[in-house]
Amino acid sequence: MKKTLFVSFAVVITMLMVSLSFADEGNKMVLKAGDEIYVCNCPPGCPCDDMSRNPGKCTCGTDMVKAKVTKVETGKANFMASAWDKERTYKTVGKYACNCPPGCKCNTISQNPGKCTCGTEMKEAK
């Protein structure tokens, strides 16, 4: 009986840890190569670095474009989109994150204040 209880508890803890490792963490976008998300389509050098799971506009007012993750490093990721002629690098930790209600899946992050893709005002990350 104790062994069954221990195994059940271990399975639950393992499942919880695995699910959390794949979740977006507030102002962090957890990505892996091959993922497709929306990123700001502003010219290179624009400081917003917006990313979202939904299409929409960046905090700078530019339309976002669907892009594929080509490489992930600590704190940044490289993306390629059909609208670009070369890869672009974006920060994966935002100074601002969407403050949407529970159940919202936009997971928008930015380096600038503004509205996320679901229309909610973003909050400053702590």
N, C-alpha and C positions, 0 to 999 in steps of 0.2 A: 504494500500500500504506500509506504513512504517513498519507495523507488518510483512508482507511477506518478505520485504527486511531484517529486523532484523533476522528473523528465518533462512533465507537462509544464511546470513553471519555467524550465530552461527553454523549452520550445517557444513559449509566449515571449520571453525576454529576447530571444534571438530574432523572432519575427518583428518585434518592436524596433530593435536596433537596425535591422535591415531596412525596414520601411522608412525610418528616420534618415538613414544615410542617402536615400534617393529623393528626399523631400527638399523643396526650396526653403531656405532658412531666413525669412524676413528680408533683410537687405542683401542676401547672398543668392546668386543664381547657381544652382548645382547643375552642371552640364557634363556631357561626355561627347566624344567625337561621334558625329553622325546625327546628333540631335538637330531639330529644326525649330527655331524660334524667330520672333520678330525683333529686329534691331533698328536703331535710328539710321536713316539713309542720308544723313547730312554729310557734307564734304569731310574728308579726312582732316583731323585736327579739331573738329568740333568737340567741346568738352562734355557733352551730355551723356554719351555712352549708354543711352536707354536700351533696355531689353525687356521683353514681355512675352508671355505665352499667347497673347491676343494681338491681332492687328490693331492699328490705331495711329495716333500722332505722338511724336516725341515731345518732351517738355520744351524743345526749341521750336515746335510748330511744324516740323518736317514729317512727312509720312514715313511710317516704319515699313521695312521690307523683310520678307521671309528670307532667312539665311541659314546655312548649314554650318554646324560647328566642325572645324577641321582639326583643331588642336586645343587642348586644355592644359594650362599651367596654373600655378598658384596665383590666384588673384586676377587672372585674365584668360581670355579665350580668343582664338582666331576664328573668323567666319568668312564664308564665301557666299555671295548672292549673285544671281544672274544679271543684276543691274550693275555689277562692278567688274572691273578688269583685273583686280588683284585682291588678295585677302586683306581683311581689316581686323585689327585687334581691339577688343573692348574689355573694360574692367568688369569682373564678375561680382564685385562687392560695391554696392551703391551707397552713396551718402544719404539717399532718400529711397523710400520703399512705399509701395501702395498701402494705404490704410483702409482697404476695403473690408466689408463685413465677412464673417466666417462663410465659407462655401464659395467665395469668389476665387477663381483660378487664374487671374491675370498675371500674378507674380511679377509685377512691373518694378524695376529698379532703375535709378538714375543718379547722376552726379549733380543734377540741378533740381530745385524745387519745382513743383507744378502738378498737373493732373496726370494720373495713370491712364492706361488705355480703357479702363472701365468707367472713367469719368470722376473717380474719387480723388480728392486732394491727397498728395503723398505726404508722408511724415518723415521728419529727419531721423536717421538711424542713430541709435545710441552706441 
